[in-house]
Each structure stands twice: as structure tokens, then as C-alpha cells.
Amino acid sequence: MPESGTVFVVDDDASVRKALGRLLEAAGFEVEKFETAEQFLARKEFSGLGCVIVDLRLPGLDGLGLQRKLRDARAELPVVFLSGHANVPTSVEGMKGGAIDFLTKPVDEQALLAAVTEALDHHHRVLEQSRLVRSFAEHLAQLTPREFEVLREVITGRLNKQIAARLGIAEKTVKVHRGRVMMKLEVSSVAELVRLCSAGGVKPASRAGNGAREQPLVD
């Protein structure tokens, strides 16, 4: 379980905001409360661990609209919907949009806390993945063009001999470049290298026949 995060409560009902604030603070979470989606969106950018509990019906921008705004802004904060007016179509839309849960008022306290815990666990994983991708990009920048070319060949699963034939270099040279790639990217296996490249957007070299050449490229 990650460290306690911040829960943003967006609800136009003051009594609901107060009750949720007390419940969440008693459970050890930091809480920020907002009456409207617009007030929440006007908050300075948040880069920590958190999630949003938002009422479906709000004056101005509604809960689904807030979810779309967050998604369009590539904000990774998970959303938990809380509403007294939920129906199947809106629930489906919210869940398709990536909502962690869709709870109805009056909400069961344990169900809400479970949803918040799940949302924070999810956000923790997202933040960790983002950190790994940023770190990978920094390490990737240390590769020479030839090392990057060898990297793209390696993640296709080709053997050193095959890579050497495709690139027109000695097999011994491929081994040297391959070793430097693994060292600079701080990985110990090809499987780990493939996972990092997939997450970091580095595509394997084409499967064209021997002798095919490509310019190094990060897609």
C-alpha cells in the first residue's frame, strides 16, 4: 500500500463535503473540498498521489465533464463517482472513461474507503510507471546511434549473428554494443529490455530481410 494520498472531494452539497471530509481525514487521508468542478480545475497543478471523488450532477460542468477534462489534460488522477442520480448509461460512460467506481448516495462508508484505496493504489502504479519511463528516456539518451540501432535489433529477439549480418558489422562488435546497451539502460535481461522499450515507445527494427538498413528512430 502506498503512502496516504490526497482525496479531492467535488460536491455542491456542503453537508456531503463535510461528512466525506471527516470520514476520509479519520482514515488518514489529506482532503481538499470543492463546490464545483470549475473550482477544482482552477487549483494549481497537482503532481502527488491522489484521486477525485466527484458528484455526477454539479452546477456548471458535471462529473462526467470533469472526467473528460482531466482525460483531455492527460491528468492521471483516478475518479470515483458518487451520486444520488446514477443510471446505467451514465455509469457505463463513466466506467468506460476509466472511473475506478460508481457509488450511489447515501454511500456505504466502507465501500467508499475501499474505492478510495483502490484509486490510490492505481494512481501509485501509474506514477511509478511514469517514473520508470522518464528514467528510461534519460538512459536512452546516453546511447550512441549504433547502440540504439543494435537495441532495436535485440528487442526483435534476433541473435548476435543475425544482427551482425543485417547491420553489416562483425558479430564481436554486436556483442560489445549489446553489452553497452544493457549497461547504460541498467537492465539484466532481454525480457526486461523489451518491457522497458514497449513502455518507452521504442519499436523493434523492421522484419525486412538481411541487409535492410534503418535510421535509428524513437517513435
C-alpha positions as CSV (number, residue, x, y, z in Angstrom):
1,M,0.0,0.0,0.0
2,P,1.4,3.4,-1.0
3,E,1.7,6.3,1.4
4,S,-1.5,8.2,2.3
5,G,-2.6,10.4,-0.6
6,T,-4.8,13.4,-1.2
7,V,-8.5,13.0,-1.9
8,F,-10.3,15.8,-3.8
9,V,-14.0,15.9,-3.0
10,V,-16.1,17.8,-5.6
11,D,-19.7,18.1,-4.5
12,D,-22.1,21.0,-4.4
13,D,-23.8,19.8,-1.2
14,A,-21.9,21.3,1.8
15,S,-23.2,18.6,4.2
16,V,-21.8,15.9,1.9
17,R,-18.5,17.6,1.6
18,K,-18.3,17.9,5.4
19,A,-19.3,14.3,6.0
20,L,-16.9,12.9,3.5
21,G,-14.1,15.2,4.7
22,R,-14.5,13.9,8.3
23,L,-14.6,10.2,7.1
24,L,-11.6,10.5,4.9
25,E,-9.5,12.5,7.3
26,A,-10.3,10.0,10.1
27,A,-9.0,7.3,7.7
28,G,-5.7,9.2,7.4
29,F,-6.1,10.9,4.0
30,E,-5.4,14.5,3.2
31,V,-8.7,16.1,1.9
32,E,-9.4,19.1,-0.3
33,K,-13.0,20.1,-0.9
34,F,-14.6,21.9,-3.8
35,E,-18.2,23.0,-4.5
36,T,-17.8,22.9,-8.3
37,A,-15.8,21.2,-11.0
38,E,-14.6,24.7,-12.1
39,Q,-13.2,25.4,-8.7
40,F,-11.3,22.1,-8.7
41,L,-9.9,22.7,-12.2
42,A,-8.7,26.2,-11.1
43,R,-6.5,24.6,-8.5
44,K,-2.8,24.7,-9.2
45,E,-1.4,21.6,-10.9
46,F,-1.1,18.6,-8.5
47,S,1.7,16.1,-9.0
48,G,1.4,13.9,-5.9
49,L,-0.6,10.8,-5.1
50,G,-4.3,11.4,-5.2
51,C,-7.8,10.7,-6.5
52,V,-11.0,12.6,-7.1
53,I,-14.5,11.9,-5.6
54,V,-16.9,13.8,-7.7
55,D,-20.7,14.1,-7.7
56,L,-22.3,13.3,-11.0
57,R,-24.6,16.3,-11.0
58,L,-23.0,19.6,-10.4
59,P,-23.8,23.2,-11.3
60,G,-21.9,24.1,-14.4
61,L,-19.6,21.4,-15.5
62,D,-20.9,18.0,-14.3
63,G,-19.0,15.0,-13.1
64,L,-18.6,13.3,-16.5
65,G,-17.5,16.6,-17.9
66,L,-14.8,16.9,-15.2
67,Q,-13.6,13.4,-16.0
68,R,-13.3,14.3,-19.7
69,K,-11.4,17.5,-18.9
70,L,-8.9,15.5,-16.8
71,R,-8.5,12.9,-19.5
72,D,-8.0,15.6,-22.2
73,A,-5.4,17.3,-20.0
74,R,-3.7,13.9,-19.5
75,A,-4.1,14.2,-15.8
76,E,-3.8,10.7,-14.3
77,L,-5.9,11.3,-11.2
78,P,-8.3,8.4,-10.8
79,V,-12.0,9.3,-10.5
80,V,-14.6,7.8,-8.2
81,F,-18.2,8.9,-8.9
82,L,-20.6,9.5,-6.1
83,S,-24.2,10.4,-7.0
84,G,-27.8,10.1,-6.0
85,H,-28.9,10.2,-9.6
86,A,-26.9,7.5,-11.2
87,N,-28.3,5.4,-14.1
88,V,-27.0,2.7,-16.3
89,P,-25.9,4.9,-19.3
90,T,-24.0,7.4,-17.2
91,S,-22.5,4.6,-15.1
92,V,-21.3,2.9,-18.3
93,E,-19.9,6.1,-19.7
94,G,-18.0,6.9,-16.5
95,M,-16.5,3.4,-16.3
96,K,-15.5,3.4,-19.9
97,G,-13.8,6.7,-19.2
98,G,-11.6,5.0,-16.6
99,A,-13.5,5.6,-13.4
100,I,-12.5,3.4,-10.5
101,D,-16.0,3.0,-9.1
102,F,-19.5,4.5,-9.3
103,L,-21.2,4.7,-5.9
104,T,-24.7,5.9,-5.1
105,K,-25.8,8.1,-2.2
106,P,-26.2,7.5,0.6
107,V,-22.9,5.8,0.3
108,D,-21.7,2.9,2.4
109,E,-18.6,4.2,4.3
110,Q,-16.6,1.0,3.9
111,A,-17.4,0.9,0.2
112,L,-16.2,4.4,-0.3
113,L,-13.0,3.9,1.6
114,A,-12.4,0.7,-0.4
115,A,-12.9,2.6,-3.6
116,V,-10.5,5.4,-2.5
117,T,-7.9,2.8,-1.5
118,E,-8.2,1.2,-4.9
119,A,-8.0,4.5,-6.7
120,L,-4.8,5.5,-4.8
121,D,-3.2,2.1,-5.4
122,H,-4.0,2.6,-9.1
123,H,-2.5,6.1,-9.1
124,H,0.6,4.8,-7.3
125,R,1.1,2.3,-10.1
126,V,0.6,5.0,-12.8
127,L,3.1,7.3,-11.1
128,E,5.7,4.6,-10.7
129,Q,5.3,3.6,-14.4
130,S,5.7,7.3,-15.4
131,R,8.9,7.5,-13.3
132,L,10.3,4.4,-14.9
133,V,9.6,5.7,-18.4
134,R,11.3,9.1,-17.6
135,S,14.3,7.3,-16.2
136,F,14.4,5.0,-19.3
137,A,14.3,8.1,-21.6
138,E,17.2,9.6,-19.7
139,H,19.3,6.5,-20.0
140,L,18.3,6.0,-23.6
141,A,19.8,9.4,-24.5
142,Q,23.2,8.0,-23.5
143,L,23.2,5.5,-26.3
144,T,25.2,6.2,-29.5
145,P,23.3,5.9,-32.8
146,R,24.8,2.5,-33.5
147,E,24.0,1.3,-29.9
148,F,20.4,2.4,-30.5
149,E,20.3,0.5,-33.8
150,V,21.6,-2.6,-32.1
151,L,19.0,-2.1,-29.3
152,R,16.1,-2.2,-31.8
153,E,17.5,-5.3,-33.3
154,V,17.9,-7.0,-29.9
155,I,14.3,-6.4,-28.9
156,T,13.1,-8.3,-32.0
157,G,14.7,-11.4,-30.5
158,R,17.4,-11.7,-33.1
159,L,20.7,-13.4,-32.3
160,N,24.0,-11.6,-32.4
161,K,24.9,-13.4,-35.6
162,Q,21.7,-12.3,-37.3
163,I,22.1,-8.7,-36.1
164,A,25.7,-8.6,-37.4
165,A,24.5,-9.8,-40.9
166,R,21.7,-7.3,-41.0
167,L,23.9,-4.4,-40.0
168,G,27.0,-5.4,-41.9
169,I,29.3,-5.5,-38.9
170,A,31.3,-8.2,-37.0
171,E,29.5,-10.4,-34.5
172,K,32.1,-9.4,-31.9
173,T,31.2,-5.7,-32.5
174,V,27.5,-6.6,-31.9
175,K,28.4,-8.2,-28.6
176,V,30.2,-5.1,-27.5
177,H,27.4,-2.8,-28.4
178,R,24.8,-5.1,-26.9
179,G,26.8,-5.2,-23.6
180,R,27.0,-1.4,-23.5
181,V,23.2,-1.1,-24.2
182,M,22.4,-3.4,-21.3
183,M,24.9,-1.5,-19.0
184,K,23.7,2.0,-20.0
185,L,20.0,1.1,-19.6
186,E,20.7,-0.8,-16.4
187,V,18.9,-4.0,-17.4
188,S,20.0,-7.6,-16.9
189,S,17.8,-9.5,-19.3
190,V,16.3,-9.1,-22.8
191,A,12.8,-9.6,-21.3
192,E,13.3,-6.6,-19.1
193,L,14.7,-4.6,-22.0
194,V,11.7,-5.5,-24.1
195,R,9.3,-4.3,-21.4
196,L,11.1,-1.0,-21.0
197,C,11.2,-0.4,-24.7
198,S,7.5,-1.1,-25.0
199,A,6.6,1.3,-22.2
200,G,9.0,3.9,-23.5
201,G,7.7,3.8,-27.1
202,V,10.9,2.3,-28.7
203,K,9.8,0.0,-31.5
204,P,11.8,-3.1,-32.7
205,A,13.6,-2.9,-36.0
206,S,11.6,-4.0,-39.1
207,R,11.5,-7.6,-40.0
208,A,12.9,-7.0,-43.5
209,G,15.4,-9.4,-44.8
210,N,19.2,-9.4,-44.2
211,G,21.0,-6.3,-45.3
212,A,18.0,-4.0,-44.7
213,R,19.1,-0.8,-43.0
214,E,17.1,1.7,-41.0
215,Q,18.0,5.1,-39.4
216,P,17.8,5.0,-35.6
217,L,14.4,6.3,-34.6
218,V,12.5,6.8,-31.3
219,D,8.8,6.6,-32.2
